[in-house]
Amino acid sequence: MASPNTAKCTVCSNLFQDPRMLKCLHTFCLQCIKKESERQGAKEELKCPFRACGEKVAIPKGGIEALPLDQRKAHEAEKFRYGEKLQSGKELCDVCVRKEGPAVAFCVNCCEFLCGLCETHHRSARKTQKHEVVTVSEEKKENESYDLDKAFSDPPVPCTKHKDEVLKFYCEACDELICRDCMELSHNEHRSKCDRIEAVATCAMESLQSCAKDSPGAVDAVKAAIALCKKAMAKIDSRKNEVDEMIQKSLNNVREALLTQNEEMWMGKTAKLKMQVEALKKVGDDLTYALSLIESAKFCTPAQQLSTKQVVAERVEELMKRYHYSERIPLESAHFLTKIADEDVIHQMIDLGQITGGSHAQSCTCDAGFVPRAVVGRERTVKVTARGASGQPFSYGKETVTAQLSRLESNELSMHCQTTDHGDGTYSLAFTAQSAGFYEFQVKSSGHEIQGSPLYFTAREPQPTPYDALTSKVVFGTYTNAWDVAFTENGTMAVAERGYHTVSLFSVDGTRLHTFGKCGSGGSGNDYFNCPSGIAIIGDEMYVAEDGNHRVQKINISGRQHVVNFGSNGKGNDQFTNPRGICIHPEGKLFVADFSNNRVQVLNLDGTFVHSITGDPQNEESKFKNPWGLAFDPQGYLHIAAQGSKCIKVYTSEGQYVKSYGENVINNPAGIAVDEEGYVAISNSSDRLWIYNPDHTHIVNTIQNLSGPVGIACDNKGVFWIAESGNSRVLTLQ
């Protein structure tokens, strides 16, 4: 007889009540699963309550109740319940209605307790006279042994829908055990798919055996892979000790630093291999458990075999997929690069020793710049920084950093990218998209994907007209004083109409879709603007800088409603005096040109202050006056159109000064925008617009005879759009 523990739920520690099997092949009481689901707040996925598993499994469309009933566990639990009742001798008769005294017998075929009268009837009735009846009287129970495993070898399974019927058939179309009445009433339309459970169970077992035929080999392979990993860990331990001895012989003043580096490297390698071993062990254990269920199913009744055959087959198939995709070669080796400095370290402390086992892929970072787009035929560069397991960047090169570019909408072959090792722990990966479309950019270090990989880029065709031949073209008119433009992700244009105190949404053909604010009436309320001067859009949120109200207003575009205001007139943090240009960094930071306070304020998207950019007090060249337009270039640098300084200042997003350009060439710069190729369009708020080359060394085109060009934006096709305030209209360069 099996152990009582196999018939108990591991959650409630009681005999199973209505046991249901999860897709990870672990079984629990239905009520226990429901309580666990409520505790976890599970809606679509449930974490298995079995601690050694903890796998997330999908909840069926019909809810927890739709989980398959585990007939085997239900049978084991029922067997132990009847065993306890047999031993007690105090159970009442299950057949007659009187129930005046305790039962004196038990029919193992019907699983029913019988009183004396019912026992006589049972033994003499033609239908039940050959049933095995066990006596449970007090005087005989001590001398009589009960072989419950034999007695319960094929118990009847009652139908839950039809009280007097048992489950004798299986409907293949519904994957459901049914009784005779079920077949006649509910499954008549696909009766040809119904058969006796004995006949179907044989085929089902053959199918289970077939789907699991490769599993024993997979389990052995997993065990071998674990052994390889443990062997690699032993070699790493050995090599670690060797390096320890080497460090002991090095200079005393760097001893502790080197040992710490070595310890961290050992911990990183060991942790990675331990994680690999755990993952492999999980695959092996799950496969072993699934195989044990299939093996033990040979001795189960057909009903028990069929009740869970579908979920077991799906689980085996899923586990075999995991096995095929599992890493079975150790992810780490005993490769510790050492650079132990000699006596020169005393004179040059910068050359203190280094210990590394190569970069840790999950810690390496990739800087793809600001614009997640590329141009067909133009080289695009991505920067990678190699880092160790602790996350610290390397200060030397020679790592194996590779990249591969794949176009997702076609069957084009993937192309490998050119890698440049700068020798300082950074690498440049260059690629050129050959056709327009959506691309996946996969970056690896030592054969493993780095943090943030894969990246995704959209490649567009080059500008059809050379930049030096672009001219302005009127697209549509607006309300008074079109001051700034911006685009949503789907190509809708937002225009700040400063003189009319409104912000309007347009399609690119000039159709007005919606207007925010009270037309022609400025104000300070939530539904009002006062001289809107700058627009920035991220997702479904639009941020509007108001020159007259000295604040920034946040608008929900699709909901057509005001969300929040932040800022007030002043010189403190999160205060503005005549804010103008505004733009958003992808890390979720808002950059606002605080015109009259000669600074750029950086805020979180909820309006909380982060820091200000004002220039280095020790570097006169980095300072600027009256910032107006703001734009980020493809490398993530911030370009500031400083009207009072009559040039463009370039900064990092953290506020470090990079360079200036346009001095003594451009006057009164106002709006600014940068396209994917790095070309910069700059307006002067008077009568013209300049286009600079990507290196900012010279002007490639000057568009003249304009009237008050201010805000500029670049759409997702690389086309520049200009708000011409003097003529209250929007222009494009073509």
N, C-alpha and C positions, 0 to 999 in steps of 0.2 A: 504494500500500500504506500502511496506517495506521501511525502512529508506534508503536514498541515500548512507549512509556510508557503507551499506552492499554491494553496487555495486561498491565501490571504492577500488583501490589498495592502501595498506598502505605504499607502497614505493614511488609512484609518486603522490598519493592523487587525482588521476583522475579516471574517470570511467574505468572499466576494458577493456583492449584491448587484445584479444586473451589470456584469463586467463588460467593458467596451475596450477595444484595442485601438491604440493610436498608430499613426503611420510609422513610428519608430519601433513598432512591434511590442510595446509595453502596454500592459493591461491594468486598468483601475476600475473601481466602482463608478457607475454613471454619476452618482451624486458627488463623489469625490472629485471627479473631473469638472463638474459644474462649479463646485466651490473654488477649485483651483483657478478656473477660468475667471470667476468673479474677482478673486484676489489679485490676479495679474492684470485685470482689466482687458482681457484678450478679446479681440473682435475677429481678426482674420487668422491669427497665428497663436498657438498655445505652446508654452515651454513645458516639455515633459517633466512631470513632478519627480521622476526617478533621478536621484542626484547624480548617479554615474553617467546618466545620459544628458539631460538638460537640453536636448535638441528641440528646435522650434518646428512644430508641425502645423500644417494647414487645418483649419476648422472646416468641415464639409459645409456645402451650401445650405443643407438642412439643419445646421447647428450641431451641438454636442450630441443630441439624440440620434443623429444620422450616422454616428460612428458605428462600425460593425460590432455586433454582439459576439463576444468570445465564448463560443459554446463549450470549448474545452475547460476554461476556467470556471464557467458556470457549473459544469458537471462535477468538477473536483470539489467545489464548495458545497454543492448539494450532497455529494457523497459523504462528506464529513458531517454535515448536519444530520443526515439519516443515521450515520454511525453513532453519534451522540444520543440520538433518540432511542436507537436499538438498545444501547447500553443502559439507558435510564429505566426502560420498561414502564414509563408513565404516560406514554403518548395515547391520545384518544383515537378512536376509529375515524378513518378518512372517508369511509363509504356511507355508512348509515347516518340517519339524521338524528338518532337519539343521543349518541355520545354520552351514555350514562356511566360508562366505566372505561378503564384503560384498555388499550389494544393488547391482544395476546399474540398477534402474529403480524408479519410484514411480508408483502409480496414484492420480491425484488424485480419482477418483470413490469409491474404496474407502478412501483415506487409508492405503495399505499399501505398504511397501517390498517389492521383488521381486528374487529372485536370477535368474540367466539362465534356468534351467529354468522357474521359475514365471512369468517374463515371457512365455516362448513359450506356455505354457498359457493365460495371461491374454489374450493377443492373439488366440488361436484359439478359445477357448471361446465358445459362442453367447451366453451371458449377459453376458460381459465384453468381447467383441471390439470393441465401439464405445467402450469407456472410453478416457479420455485418459491415456496412459502417458508419463512423462517420463524421459529417460535421465539417470543420475547418474554415468556413468563419468568417470574422471579426465581422459581426453583430450578430452571434450566439454563438461565443466561450465564451462570458462572462456568458451566461445563461445555457450553456451545461456543465455538469460534465462528467468527463471521468474516468470510473473504469478500470484502466489499468491492475490491478491484474486479473480481470475477463476477460478482452479482450485478455490478453496475456497468458491465462491459458494453452494453448497447441500450441505454435507457430511452424511453419514449420522450420525444420533445414536443410538448403541447403547443398548439397554435395559439398565439395571443389574440387572434381575431375571432376564432371559432372554438368555443369552449371544449367541445367533445371530440375535437379532431387533433391528430398529431401531424407533425411535419414529415411528409414522406416523399415530397417532390421538390425539384429545383428548377426555377425559371431562369434560363440563361439570359434572356432579354433584360430582366430586371436584376439579375445577380442576387436572387432572393430565395430562401427556403420557404416553401408553401405547403399547405395541406390540400386535401381533395376539394374542399369547398372553395378555397382560394382559387384553385385552378379553374373551377367551373364559373365562379362569379366575377373574379377580378382579372384573370389572366387568359380568358377565353380567346381574345383576339390574337395572341401569340402562343397558342397552345402547342404548336409544333415545336416551340422552343422549350417546352417543359418535359422533364423526364424524371424517372425515379432516382433518388439521391445516390443509391448504390452504383448505378450505371455511370452517373456523371462524376462521382468522386474518383473513380479509377482514372478517368482522363485528366481530371484536375491534378491528381498526384503526379501523373506522368509529366504534365505541363510544369508543375513546380520543380520537379527533379531536373527537367530540361533547362529551365531558366537559371538554375543554380549549379549547372554542371561545371562551370569554370570557377565557382566561388572557392572550393577548397584550395585550388592553386593560388588564387588571389590572397587567401589567408596566409599561406606559406610564404608568398612573396612579401607580404607586409611584415611578417616576422623576420624575414631575412633583411629587409630594409631597416627595421628597428635595430637589428644586430649590427648592421653597417654603421648606423648613426652612433650607437654606443661605442663601437670600436673607434670611430672618428673622435668621439668625446674623450676616450682614453688617450689617444694620440695628442689631442689638444692639451690635456692635463700634463702629459709628459713634456710637450714642447713648452708649456707655460713654466714648468719647473726649470727647464734648461735656460729659458730667458731670465728667470729669477736669478739664477747663478751668474749670468752675464751681467745683470744689473748690479749685483753685489760687488763686482769687480770694477765697476765704473766709478766715477767721481762721487764722493759722499754727499756733496751739496745738491745733487740731482737724484739721489737714490730714491727718496720718497715719491717724487714726482713720477719717475719712471715706473716704480712698482704700482702706483695708482693707475697709470695708463695701462699697464699690462693686466692688472686685475679687472679693469673695466672691459678690456678687449676679451679676456677670458669669459667674463660674465655675459657679454654680448653674444659671443659664439655659443657658449653653453646654453644660454636662454633660447637662442634660435633653434638649436638642435633638440632641446627639451620640448619646445613647442612642436617641432616636427615629429618627435617620438610620440607625443600625446595625440597629435592628429592621426598618425599612422595607427597607433594603438586603438583609437576610437573606431577607425575603419575596420581593423582586424576584429575587435571585440563585437562590433555590430554585425559583421559578416558571420562570425562564429555563432552568435546568438540566433541569427536568422536561419543558419544551417541546422542548429539544434532543434528549432521549431519544426522545420521541414522533416528532419529525421524522426522526431517524436510523433509527427502527424501520421506516420505509417501505422501506428498502433491506435489511432483515434477512429471514431465512427465516421461514416461518410458525412453526416450532418456537421460534425465538428470540423472535418477537413474543409468542407465547402464554406463554412461560416466566415472563415478568415483568409481563404485562398487568394482573393483578389488583393487585399492589402499586403499580404506576405510577398506575392509576386512583384507588386510595384516597389516594395521596399528593397527586395533583392536587386531589381533592376537599377534602382537609385544608388544602392551601395556599390554595385559594380561600376557605375559611372564615376563615383567618388574614387574608387580604387584606380581606375584608368587615369584619372587626372591628378592623383596624389603624387607628391614629390617623394620618390623612393631612393633617390641618391642624396647623401648628406648635403645639406645646404651650406655647411661650413666645413673647413678643413683646418689642419694644424698649421696653416700658413700665417706666420707672424713676421711681418717685415720689421726689421730692426735697424735703427740708425742711432747707434750709441756714440756720442761725441767723445773725442779724445781730449788732450790737455788744452786744446785751443778754446774749450768751453770757458775756461777761466777768463780769457780775454774777450770772448765773443759770446755772451750769454744767450744770444738769439738762436744759437745752434745747440741748445740743450737736446737731449736724445728724443727720439720718437719711436713708438711701438705701435704697429697697426697690423691688422689682419685683412686689410682692404676695407673699402667703403661698405657701410651698412645700407643696403638699397632702400629700406623703408625710412631711413633718416635723411637720405639725399633729397635735395629740393630742386625744383625746376622753375625758372623765371621766364615765362612766355611773353613778358611785356604786358602792355595795357590792352591792346586791340587783339581780340581772338579771331582775326581775319588775315588772309594773305592775298596776294595778287598773282595771277597766273604769269609765269615767266620771270617773276622777280624773286630773288633770294630772300628767304626769311630766316632769321637767326633766333635760337632759343638758348638761354644760358642755364647750365646745370652746376650746382655746387655740391661737391662730394663731402660727405659727413660720416663720422664714425657712429658706433652704436649709441654713444652718449648724446649725439646730436650736434657735437662740435664740428665746425668745418675743418677740412684738411688744409694744410699750408703748402702742399706739394702735389705733384701730378702722378702720372703713370697708372691711373685707374682705367679699367676697361668700361668706358661709357659709350653706348651705342644707341641709335634711334632708327625707327622705321616709320615710314609714312604710307598710309593706305587710304584710298578713296572709297568711301562707304557705299556710294550709289552704283558702283560698277564692279566688273570683274578684273579691273586693271591690276597688274602685279604690284606688290608693295615695293617701295624703293627705300634703300638704306641711305642714311644721311651722312654728310661729311662731318667728322668730329675734329675739333681743334683743341689740343691740350695746352692750356696756358701755363702749366707748371706750378700753379699756385692753388690747386684744388678746385679750379673752375674750368669749365669746358664749354665751348661754343658748338652748337649743333646746327648746321645749315642745311636747308632743303629748299627746293623750288617746285611748286605745284605746276603740273603740266596742263591741267584743265580745270575749269570751274566746277565747284561742287563742295561736298562736305567731307572733311578729312579727319582721320584718327592718327594721332602722333604718339607713338609708344616709345618710351625712354627706359633703358635698362642700365644698371650698373652691376658688373660682374655676373651678367646673365639674368638678373632679377629686376622686376619693375620697381622704379623709384616712387617716392611719395608724390601723389598727384597725377601719376601716369595711369591711363592715357589722357592726353590733352586732345581737344577738338578744335579744328579751324574751319572756317568757311573761306574758300578761295573764289575771288571774283575775277572777271576779265579786266585787263588794263583799261585805263581811261582811253576811250576811243579817239579823243582829240588831244594832241600834244598840249602840255601845260602852257607852252609859250604862244599857243594859238587860241586859247580859251577866250570867249567874249561873253558879255552879260546878255541875258534874255529875260524879259518880263514874263512872269508866270501868272500872277493874279494880284489884285488889289486888296487892301485890308482897311480896317478902321484907321483913325488918325495915328500917325507915327508908329509904324512897324519898327520895333526896337530890338527884338531878339527872336531866334528860331531854334527849335529842337525837335527831335524825332523820337517816336515810340518804336518798340521792336517791330511792330507790323507796318511801319512806314507812315503812320499818321503824323502830320506836322502840327506843332504847337507854336503860335506866334504871340509875342507880347506886344500889345497895342498901347503903348505908353500914354499917348495923348487922349485915348478914349477910356483909359483905366480898366482895360479888359485883357483877358488871355483867351484866344480862340483856337479851336482845333479845325484843321483843314485836311482834305485829301490832297494829293500832290497835283491834282488838276485845278485846285482852287475852290472846290466845293466846301462851304462852311458847314461843319458838322455840329459844333456846339460852342457857346461862348460862356466863359466864367466871368463873374463880376457884374456890376451894374453899369450898363453902357452910358458913357459920358459923365458918370457921377462917381468921383473918387471918395473914399471913406476909409475908416479904420476898423470896421466891423469884420466878422468872419466871412461875409459874402461880398466884401469890397476889396478892391486894389487901389493903391495910390501910386501912380507912376511905376508900373511893373517894368523892370529893366533887365532881368536875366532869368533864363529858364534852364532847368536840368531835369532829366527824366531817367528813372530806373524802374524797370518792371511796370507796374500799374500806378506808380506814385510820381507826381510832378512837384518839383520845388521851384517856387517863384520868389526872386529877390525884389523887394519893393523899395525903390529909391525914396519915395515920399513918406512911407510908414517906418522906414529904418528897421525892417524885419524880413524874415523869410516865411512864406506861407506854403504849407504842404497840402496838396490836393490829390484825392483819389480819382483817377481818370475815368475808369469804367463806371464807378458809382456816381460820378458827376457831383462830388461833394467835398467840402472843406474838411480837413482832418485836424490840423493843429497849426498854431503860429509860434514862432520863437524868435527872440531877439527884441531889442528896444534901442532907442536913441542913446548913444553914449560911447565911451572909450574902453569900457571894461570887457572882460571875457564874455562872449555871447551877446555883445552889444555891437551895434553898427551905426555908422554915419554915412548915409547914401550908398548902400550896397549896390553893386552893378552886376558884373559877371558871376556865374555860378557853374560848377561842374562837379561830377561825382567820380570818385576812384572806386574800382571794383571791389576793394576790400571793405566797402561800406562806409566811406568817409566823404563828407560834403565840404567842398572848398568854395568859400565866398570871398569875392573881391570887396574888401571894406574900403571904398574909394577915398573918402575924406580922412580916414585914420591911417592911410598909407600902410596897409597890411593885408594879408590874406588869412582869414580865419578858417581853421579846420575843425569840423564838428562831426559828431556821430549823426546817423540819420534820424535819431530822435531829438536832435538839437543840442545835445550836451557838448560842452566845449572839450576839445582835445589839445590843440596847441595853435600858435600863430606863426606865420612866416613874415618876417620883417627885414631879413638880411643880417649879415654878420656885422656887429658894431665895429669890429677891427678891420673890416674889409669894405672900403667905401664903394667899390665897384658892385658889391652885392646888394646894396640898398636900392630902393625904388620909391617912386611917388605916384600916387593916384592910380592904383591898379584897376583895370577895367575888365577886359576879356580874359578868360582862363580856358586852357585846353591841355589835355594830356596827349603825348605822342605815342607811337607804337611801343617804345621802350619804357613807358611809364613815367617819363619826366614831365613836370608841370611847366607850361609856357605861360608867362604873365605879360599881357599887353599893358605896360606901365606908361600911361599917357603923360604923366608929369615928367618921366625920365626920357621920353621920346625914343624908346627902344623896347626890346623883348628880353625879359629875364627868364632864365631856365633854372629850375630847382628840382631836387628830388621830392617825393611826396612827404618825406620826413622833415623837409625844410633846409636841406643842405644846398648851398649855392653851387651851380655848375658852370654857367657862362652867360654872356649877353650877346645879342646880335642886333643889327639894324641901326646902330648908333650913327648919327649924322646922315642917315638915309631916309628913314621913315619919320613922319611927323604926326603927333597926336594919335598914336595907335589906340583903337577901341576894341573892335571884335577880333577874335582869332579862332581858327579851327585847324586841325591837322588830320590828313587822311591816312589810310593804311600804308601808303608808300612813303610817308614822312613829309610830304609837301605841306607847306604852311600858308594859309590864306589869312591876310591881315587887312582890316579896314582902318581908315583914319578919321571916321565920323564927319568928314568934310566932303570930299569929292572923288575919292579913289580907293583902290584895293590892290594890294601887292601879293604875289605868290613867290615864296622862297623855296629854293631847292632843299632836299632833305638834310644836307650838311650845313645849311643856313649860311653859306658863304656868298651867295649872290641871289638877286631877284631874277626869276625867269619870265615874269609877265607883270605888267601893270595895267589894271582896268581903270579907265578914267571916265570923266563926265557923268559921275554918279551924284546923287543928292542925299547926303547924310547917311552913307552906309554904316551900319552899326554891327548888330549881331551876325555871326556866321555859324553854320552847322554843316557837317558832312554826313550824307545819308549812307545806307548800307551798300550802295552801288559806287561809292567814292565820289559822288557829285556834291560840289559846294553850293549852298543856298545862302542868300544874303537878305537881311531885313534892311530895306532902304527907307529910312525914316522920313526923309524930305518929301518923297513922293508917295508915302504910305502904301508900299507894295513889297512883294517878295520877288527876288530875282534868282536866277540860277546861272552857273557858268557852264557853257557848252562849247 
